[in-house]
Amino acid sequence: MKRSPLFTLLSGLGIAAVMMLTVALGAWIGRTVLGSFEVWQQAFESVRPYLRWWRALLYGALFALWWDLLRRYRHRPQDRLRVKRIGTLGLVLFTCIELTRL
């Protein structure tokens, strides 16, 4: 089933909007529960090592899913090429995100 480009664009924008609202809601709840934004930042600083492990596990899981898709589309060269492109784009995106965190 072929989707229209407009539907794809709108659904992508909708997903991005929901993600932004979720982050804003999380920040608001954290600030409200802890009293101030500075205390909330200090709480994040105290759990920073655990967040590093969380990111490492997340990236590992995404890589495993990507590798499974490559294996699954082994006999379909067109789809396999698409999965490779998505993986390359994801790798570039993750690299840029991690470089901005230095």
Backbone as CSV, one residue per row, in Angstrom:
resi,resn,N_x,N_y,N_z,CA_x,CA_y,CA_z,C_x,C_y,C_z
1,MET,0.831,-1.168,0.000,0.000,0.000,0.000,0.882,1.240,0.000
2,LYS,0.707,2.090,-0.974,1.518,3.291,-1.126,0.883,4.457,-0.392
3,ARG,1.665,5.121,0.446,1.174,6.296,1.156,1.471,7.541,0.348
4,SER,0.632,8.534,0.529,0.894,9.793,-0.150,2.008,10.535,0.585
5,PRO,2.790,11.325,-0.130,3.861,12.092,0.525,3.320,13.061,1.580
6,LEU,2.138,13.615,1.343,1.550,14.533,2.307,1.233,13.807,3.615
7,PHE,0.684,12.598,3.527,0.383,11.821,4.731,1.665,11.480,5.479
8,THR,2.703,11.119,4.753,3.984,10.795,5.379,4.550,12.015,6.095
9,LEU,4.491,13.169,5.451,4.985,14.398,6.056,4.182,14.765,7.295
10,LEU,2.872,14.705,7.190,2.026,15.066,8.325,2.187,14.098,9.486
11,SER,2.319,12.814,9.203,2.499,11.859,10.289,3.859,12.056,10.948
12,GLY,4.882,12.361,10.177,6.203,12.646,10.746,6.182,13.893,11.616
13,LEU,5.503,14.932,11.144,5.383,16.151,11.946,4.567,15.902,13.210
14,GLY,3.540,15.077,13.107,2.742,14.735,14.284,3.556,13.991,15.320
15,ILE,4.360,13.044,14.878,5.217,12.290,15.799,6.226,13.224,16.460
16,ALA,6.824,14.130,15.685,7.784,15.082,16.250,7.103,15.988,17.273
17,ALA,5.880,16.436,16.969,5.152,17.303,17.905,4.840,16.571,19.204
18,VAL,4.433,15.308,19.109,4.144,14.525,20.319,5.419,14.337,21.135
19,MET,6.536,14.100,20.482,7.794,13.935,21.196,8.188,15.226,21.913
20,MET,8.031,16.368,21.243,8.365,17.661,21.862,7.455,17.940,23.053
21,LEU,6.172,17.646,22.906,5.243,17.855,24.021,5.570,16.943,25.193
22,THR,5.977,15.725,24.917,6.354,14.798,25.974,7.577,15.303,26.735
23,VAL,8.563,15.810,26.015,9.756,16.360,26.667,9.388,17.576,27.505
24,ALA,8.561,18.461,26.962,8.141,19.649,27.707,7.357,19.259,28.957
25,LEU,6.495,18.277,28.834,5.724,17.808,29.983,6.641,17.192,31.045
26,GLY,7.606,16.417,30.607,8.573,15.834,31.547,9.375,16.903,32.272
27,ALA,9.808,17.931,31.541,10.547,19.029,32.173,9.669,19.781,33.164
28,TRP,8.436,20.016,32.793,7.517,20.729,33.682,7.240,19.922,34.951
29,ILE,7.001,18.622,34.790,6.743,17.768,35.953,7.982,17.717,36.852
30,GLY,9.153,17.566,36.248,10.385,17.530,37.035,10.611,18.816,37.801
31,ARG,10.372,19.947,37.169,10.546,21.240,37.834,9.528,21.403,38.950
32,THR,8.304,20.969,38.713,7.250,21.094,39.722,7.527,20.203,40.926
33,VAL,7.938,18.968,40.693,8.178,18.022,41.785,9.388,18.433,42.621
34,LEU,10.462,18.865,41.953,11.690,19.185,42.679,11.749,20.632,43.156
35,GLY,10.830,21.465,42.736,10.767,22.827,43.258,11.361,23.883,42.358
36,SER,12.514,23.631,41.775,13.121,24.641,40.902,13.893,23.953,39.789
37,PHE,14.192,24.711,38.772,14.904,24.159,37.621,16.341,23.802,38.005
38,GLU,16.961,24.565,38.893,18.350,24.297,39.294,18.466,22.957,40.029
39,VAL,17.504,22.673,40.894,17.502,21.384,41.607,17.301,20.244,40.618
40,TRP,16.450,20.486,39.617,16.208,19.469,38.590,17.487,19.186,37.811
41,GLN,18.255,20.231,37.476,19.524,20.036,36.775,20.522,19.283,37.640
42,GLN,20.569,19.596,38.933,21.476,18.881,39.838,21.106,17.401,39.932
43,ALA,19.817,17.110,39.912,19.382,15.707,39.940,19.851,14.978,38.684
44,PHE,19.775,15.647,37.531,20.257,15.031,36.295,21.763,14.829,36.333
45,GLU,22.488,15.785,36.895,23.944,15.642,36.996,24.323,14.450,37.875
46,SER,23.534,14.184,38.904,23.862,13.078,39.804,23.623,11.710,39.157
47,VAL,22.741,11.634,38.178,22.468,10.337,37.533,23.100,10.244,36.146
48,ARG,23.998,11.160,35.825,24.629,11.184,34.500,25.301,9.864,34.115
49,PRO,26.060,9.191,35.007,26.676,7.914,34.590,25.639,6.874,34.175
50,TYR,24.496,6.837,34.866,23.461,5.871,34.504,22.843,6.218,33.152
51,LEU,22.742,7.496,32.847,22.202,7.905,31.547,23.151,7.521,30.415
52,ARG,24.452,7.527,30.700,25.413,7.074,29.680,25.188,5.596,29.354
53,TRP,24.992,4.796,30.404,24.723,3.376,30.180,23.421,3.180,29.427
54,TRP,22.432,3.990,29.756,21.141,3.911,29.076,21.316,4.205,27.590
55,ARG,22.074,5.255,27.258,22.308,5.587,25.845,23.057,4.462,25.138
56,ALA,24.055,3.892,25.821,24.815,2.794,25.212,23.897,1.603,24.932
57,LEU,23.025,1.265,25.873,22.082,0.164,25.661,21.097,0.480,24.540
58,LEU,20.626,1.724,24.482,19.702,2.132,23.427,20.355,2.016,22.058
59,TYR,21.583,2.531,21.936,22.277,2.445,20.647,22.559,1.000,20.265
60,GLY,22.893,0.172,21.243,23.126,-1.250,20.971,21.866,-1.952,20.491
61,ALA,20.735,-1.632,21.118,19.466,-2.236,20.701,19.074,-1.784,19.299
62,LEU,19.264,-0.514,18.996,18.948,-0.025,17.651,19.844,-0.674,16.603
63,PHE,21.128,-0.857,16.931,22.035,-1.530,16.003,21.603,-2.976,15.778
64,ALA,21.189,-3.654,16.849,20.747,-5.051,16.719,19.496,-5.145,15.847
65,LEU,18.569,-4.207,16.018,17.371,-4.198,15.168,17.726,-3.937,13.707
66,TRP,18.652,-3.008,13.480,19.085,-2.708,12.112,19.764,-3.924,11.482
67,TRP,20.605,-4.595,12.256,21.295,-5.783,11.750,20.291,-6.892,11.408
68,ASP,19.260,-7.034,12.230,18.217,-8.030,11.973,17.460,-7.694,10.686
69,LEU,17.189,-6.411,10.463,16.526,-6.020,9.212,17.408,-6.325,8.001
70,LEU,18.700,-6.068,8.123,19.615,-6.398,7.015,19.575,-7.892,6.713
71,ARG,19.595,-8.705,7.763,19.536,-10.151,7.582,18.212,-10.588,6.969
72,ARG,17.123,-9.964,7.413,15.796,-10.331,6.936,15.615,-10.006,5.448
73,TYR,16.208,-8.902,5.012,16.060,-8.485,3.609,17.251,-8.925,2.759
74,ARG,17.888,-10.004,3.153,19.070,-10.499,2.439,18.772,-10.813,0.971
75,HIS,17.583,-11.322,0.673,17.254,-11.744,-0.692,16.448,-10.698,-1.455
76,ARG,16.314,-9.512,-0.891,15.582,-8.427,-1.577,16.503,-7.216,-1.664
77,PRO,17.271,-7.128,-2.761,18.321,-6.106,-2.847,17.806,-4.661,-2.742
78,GLN,16.640,-4.380,-3.272,16.098,-3.014,-3.216,15.826,-2.607,-1.765
79,ASP,15.183,-3.491,-1.010,14.880,-3.191,0.388,16.147,-3.179,1.239
80,ARG,17.073,-4.068,0.920,18.334,-4.105,1.661,19.113,-2.812,1.480
81,LEU,19.117,-2.265,0.286,19.782,-0.994,0.039,19.117,0.128,0.836
82,ARG,17.794,0.113,0.906,17.058,1.113,1.678,17.409,1.016,3.166
83,VAL,17.507,-0.211,3.679,17.863,-0.402,5.089,19.291,0.076,5.343
84,LYS,20.197,-0.164,4.400,21.572,0.316,4.546,21.619,1.838,4.586
85,ARG,20.831,2.489,3.728,20.794,3.956,3.720,20.255,4.494,5.042
86,ILE,19.202,3.864,5.557,18.644,4.293,6.835,19.672,4.102,7.950
87,GLY,20.394,3.000,7.919,21.435,2.753,8.919,22.551,3.776,8.843
88,THR,22.951,4.130,7.633,23.993,5.143,7.466,23.530,6.499,7.980
89,LEU,22.303,6.857,7.655,21.746,8.112,8.142,21.656,8.099,9.667
90,GLY,21.238,6.991,10.250,21.171,6.874,11.704,22.538,6.992,12.353
91,LEU,23.547,6.374,11.749,24.900,6.455,12.285,25.412,7.897,12.255
92,VAL,25.173,8.589,11.156,25.581,9.995,11.060,24.845,10.839,12.101
93,LEU,23.550,10.588,12.261,22.758,11.326,13.241,23.258,11.071,14.663
94,PHE,23.487,9.819,15.025,23.991,9.501,16.364,25.366,10.120,16.588
95,THR,26.221,10.095,15.563,27.557,10.698,15.690,27.432,12.192,15.930
96,CYS,26.580,12.863,15.193,26.399,14.302,15.400,25.844,14.593,16.793
97,ILE,24.904,13.798,17.247,24.345,14.000,18.589,25.411,13.828,19.650
98,GLU,26.212,12.786,19.534,27.234,12.535,20.554,28.367,13.556,20.478
99,LEU,28.683,14.058,19.300,29.722,15.079,19.191,29.278,16.401,19.803
100,THR,27.975,16.690,19.743,27.500,17.927,20.357,27.459,17.816,21.873
101,ARG,27.557,16.617,22.403,27.525,16.422,23.858,28.905,16.529,24.489
102,LEU,29.946,16.679,23.689,31.309,16.737,24.251,31.542,17.949,25.060
